[in-house]
Amino acid sequence: MSAASPLNQTTARNAAPGSGPVGVGIIGAGNISKQYLDNLTIFPDVKVHVIADLFEEAAEARAKEYGIPEWGGVEKALSHPDVEIIVNLTIPAAHVEVATAAVNAGKHVWTEKPFSLDRESGLSLLKTADAAGVRLGCAPDTFLGAGLQTALRVIQRGDIGTPLTAMTTFQTPGPESWHPNPAFLFQHGAGPLFDMGPYYLTTLIQAFGSIRTVAAVGSKAKNVRVIGSGPKAGEEFTVEVPTHVSAMAQFESGASSHSVFSFESPRQRMGFVEITGTEATLSLPDPNYFDGDIRIWRAGDEDWTSIAATGPANGRGMGVLDMARSIRAGVPHRATGNLAYHVLDSMVSISESMESGTFVNVESSAPASAPLPEDWSPETPTLGGNA
């Protein structure tokens, strides 16, 4: 059974005093840090003060690449007086430990997905942050991009009638063919469900509301896989988790969905999301990206009609910026810890269903995220400029 619903992490009491750009410290100087830094170093409402990593030479290299003035070990970011938000880009197994340390240091925290690897540590983090009066945010923030925001506006204004069902598909042969160090993607807390599920489930939750019940089956085609590229090419590693998952979900609205998450398909089919309503079917953009094509097929049509996406699509870091602006304004941010926990709870429930062969109830909930205004501009300073 799922744990009880987490505490509310969106209340205005989580506002921080002060004005001007919000100070950011990054922990984790790996590949994904580049995607965040490409944006966070040019958004005028945030200022990156420090990059930290267990390997301080990696932090130094990344800091010099982006002109960040300070670098060092993890404590360097946690103790920095000008850092208000820690952006936690560590490996999944370290997410809760690092986030808890940041909360205990009085910092707000943005964490890469997944929020945690189990309900117990996720709930503990939510309660610790609530007691400390700080905010938690979590990837994915792709649903804040122009593509999915436009699609959600289409649904919310009733263009497809009442939303009823959804189908999503993510299928690839597996990341070991291209990733130079892929073993962690096949360990506990990863696999196609925990690695890619957050993008698809977050999108479905935004469209339908909280998930109430899930059922799933899963399989593992190989116990050992081989790295196909990079300096470790030819090395074998153990597969710990199911590499093909077929999951059904029923939402609080009564709508339902069927999703496939697979590292076992020679044919790649990624980013397939269709939502069908009483009047039309909507084809959504790939939820792993911030932009993309939107199409609608109305009853009686002979083909799809394209819909132009409107709004910002800058990429990773939009959720950090929304969190920063919301802290200053004392209003809820959108990619909350509650939402991330509900996604995590749903994925754990899917895993439990695979093991038990039964339906599993999902007891947590996530309040709907407010739409992002179409004229919301990451490049426009709203907090007094970048100083």
N, C-alpha and C positions, 0 to 999 in steps of 0.2 A: 504494500500500500504506500501511497505517496505521503509525504510529510504535510503538515498543515500549511496554509498559505503564509507566505513571508510577510514581513512588516512593510509598511508603505515607505518607499525610498524616494518619493517625489514631492514631499511636502515643502512648503515655502520656508519652513524653519531651517532647512539645510542651506539657506543663503549664506554667503560669506561677506563680511564687510569689505569696504574698499571700492576703488574705481580704477579705471584704466585697464590695460590688457591683463589677462589672467596668466600668471606664471605657470609654466609646465616643466616637469622633469620626466625624462624618458628612462625607463629601466628595461634593458634588452636591446642590444645593438645588432640584432640579426637582420636577415633579408627584409622582413616586413617593416622594419624601422624606416627603411628608405621611402616606402609608400606613404607613411605618416609624415615624415620630415619634409617630403616634397611639398606638402600642403601646410603643415603647422609652422614652417619657417616663412611662409608668405601671407598667412592670415593675420591681419593687423590686430585682431582682438585677442590674440594669444602671443606669448613670448616664451620660447624654449630656452631655459637657462642652463640645463645640464643634461648630459647623457651618461647613464651608468650601466655597468655590466659586470658579471662575475669575472669576465676576462677584460681587465681594464684597458689592455691594448686595443681591443675591439671598440670599446667606448671612445677611446682617443681618436682612432681612425675615423669613426663616424662623425664625431664632433668636428674634427678638422675639415671633413668633407662638406659639412653644412654650415661652417662658421659658428658653431655653438661654443660659447666662451669657456665652459667648464665640463669636466668629465671625471670619471673615477669609478669606484666600487659602488655597490647598492646604497650604502649608508650616505654617500655623497649626495644622492638625490633625495633621500628620505629626510635629511637634516637641513636641506637648503632653505634658507629663510624666505626666499622669493617664490618658491614653488608652492602653488595651491592645488594643482592637479598632477597626480602621478599617472603617466600613461604606461601601463604594465604590458610589455610585449615579450614576456618570458615564455618558456615552454609551458604547455597546458598543465603539467604536473606541478608547476611552481606557482600557478596563478593565484590560488587562495593564500598561500604563505606570503607572497610578496604583497598582495592586496591588503592582507591583515596587518602586516608591518606598516604599510603606508597609512592605513586608517588609524593605527595606534600612534602614528606620528602626527595626526591631525590633518592629513591630506585627503582631499577627494580623490577618487580612483576611477580611471577608465581602464578596462581590461580587454585584451583580445579574447575572442571566444576559444573554447567554451568557458562559461562563467566559473565553473568548478567541475570536478569529475564525479561528485556524488552529492546527494541531497544534504547530508549532514554538514559537510564543510561549507556548502553554499548557504544554508540557513544560518550557520554560525557567523559567516561573514556579513550577511544582511543584518543580523542582530547587533553585531559589534559596531557596524557603521551607523546604525540607527541610534545606538547609545552614545556614540561619539558625535552625532550631529553632522556627519559628513555624507556626501553623496557617492553612490556607485553608478557607473555607467559601463556598458559592455557592447562590444561588437556582436553582430554586424550592425553597422550604420548604413549599409547599402539601401535600406528601405527609405532613407532620407533623400536619396538621389532623385533626379528628375524623372527617371523611368518609372520607378515603383510609386512615387508620389502621384504622378499623373494617372497611373492605372488605378490607384486607390481613390482618387477623386472621381474617376469615371464610375466606379462602383458606388461610392457614397452618394452621388447625385442621382442614382437610380437608372443609369443607362442600360444595365443588363437585367433590370428588374430585381427581384429578391435573389441574392446569391444562394445557391443550393449545394454545389459540389465543386471539387477541384481535383486535378490530376497534376502531379509533378514527376519529373524524371531527371536523374543524374546518373549517367552511365559512362564509365571509362575503363580501359584495361588496367588502370592502377598507376599511381604516381612513381613507382619504382623505375619506370622506363625513362623518366626525365629528371627526377629529383636526385641530387647528388648524395643525399643522406636521408632516405625515406623511411627508415625503420620505425621512427616515432609515430608515423602516420598509420601504422598497423598495430599499435600497442593500445593498452587500456586508455580510454579517453579520446581515442581517435577512430580510425576506420572511416568508411564513407558516411556513417550515421553521425558521429560526433564531429567529424571534420567539415562536412558539407550540410548536414541537417540544419544547423542554426540559420543558414540563409533562407532555406525553403520554409521551415517552420515559422520563423519570424514573419515572413511575408504572409503566410496563411493566417497567422494570429492577427495580423493587422487587418486582414480582410474579413475574418469570420468571428473574431473574439477568442476567448480562452478555449483551450482544448480540455474536454471533459473525460474522454475514454479513448484508449488506443488498443489495437491488436496488430501483431506482426509475426512474420516468420523470417528467418535468416539462415545463411549458409556461409561456409568457408571452403573455397575450391582448393586451396593449397595451404599447407602448414608452413611452407618455406618459400620465400621469394628471393629473387636475385636482383641486385642493383645493376641498372643498365647503362649508367653514364657517370662521368666524373671520376675522381681519383679512387673511389671505392668500387668501380665497375667490376662485376664478377663476384663480389662478396654476397654471401647468403645471410638472410635474417629471418627470424621466426615471426609468423603471423599469429597474433594473440586474439583478434576479434573477428566477428563476422564481416565478410567483405561483400556480401550482397544482402540487402535488407528490403523487404516489402512490407510497408506499414499502412494501416488504415487509422484514421482519426475521426472522431465526432466532436463537434464544437458546441459551445454553450448555446449558439443560435439554432442548433439542430442540423446545420450543414455538415457535410462529411467530405473526406479527401482520401485519395490513395496516392502513395509516394513510393518511388523506387530510388534507393541509394546503392550504387554498385561500383566496385573496383574490378568487375569480372567480365566486362563486355568489350569484345574486340571493336565493336562499333561505338563511337563516342556520340552520346546524346546528352548534352548538358544545357541547363537553363530552361528546360521545358516546364512552363507553368500555365495551365489553363483553368479559368474559373467560369463555371456555367451558372447562369441565372434563369429566371423564368422567361426572360425576353431575349437573351443573347448570350454568347460565349465570348469571353475576353482572353486574349493571349497576352501574357505579361512578359516583361523583359527578364533576362537572366538575373536572378536575385543575388548573384555574386558580383554584380556590377552596378554602377550608379546611373547608368543611362541605358538606352536600348529601345527596341521597336515595340510598339503597342498596337494591337489589331483587335477589331471587334467583328463578330459574325452574328448579325441579327436574324431573327426568325424570318425566313423567306428570302434571305440573301443567297447569291450564287458564289460569292467569294468574300474574302476578308476586306475590311476597310481599315486603312491605317489611321492612327491618331498620333499627332506630334507630341513629343514629351516637352514639358515646359518646367523651368526651374533650374536650380544649380545641380551640377553633377561633377563636383571637383574631385571626389574620391575619398579614400580613407583619411580620417581626421575631421570630417564633417560632424560626426557625433561628439567629438571632443569640443569642437567649437560651439555646438548647440549647448552642451553642458556648461561651458564657460560663460556664455551669454546668459544662460538661465540662472547660474549662480549669482551673477551681478544683479539680475532683475528680481531674484527671489521667487521664480516661477518654476514649475516642474520641467525637467528636461525630458527628452523623448526616448532615447535608448537607455532605459533604466535598468538597475539591478533586478527589480521585480520581473521585468520582461525577460531578461536573460535567465533568471532562475526558473521561470515558467517553461522556457524552452528547454533548459537542462532537465527539469522534472519530467517533461514530456519525453525526452530522449531516454532517460533512465527507465521510464515506464515502458517504452517500446522495447528496450533491452529485456526487461522483466517479462514482457509478453512473449518474446522469442524463447525465453528459457522455460516458461511455464505452459505455453500453449493456450493461454487464457486471455480474455479481455482484462485490461488493467485500468483502473480509474486514475485520473490525474486530478489531484486535490488542490493544487496551487492555481492561482489566477493572476492575470496581468491586466491592469487597466489599459484601455485604449490610448495609444499615443496621439497627441494632438497633431493635426496636419501641419506640414511645414508651409509657410506662406510662399506663393510662387515667386515673389520678389525678394525672398530671403537671399542675401548676397554675402558669401564668405569673404569677398575681397573688400567690402565696404566697412570701414571702421565705425563701430557703434559705441565703443567704450572709451573713447578719447585718444585713439591712435596707438601705434606700436612704439613704445619708448623703452 
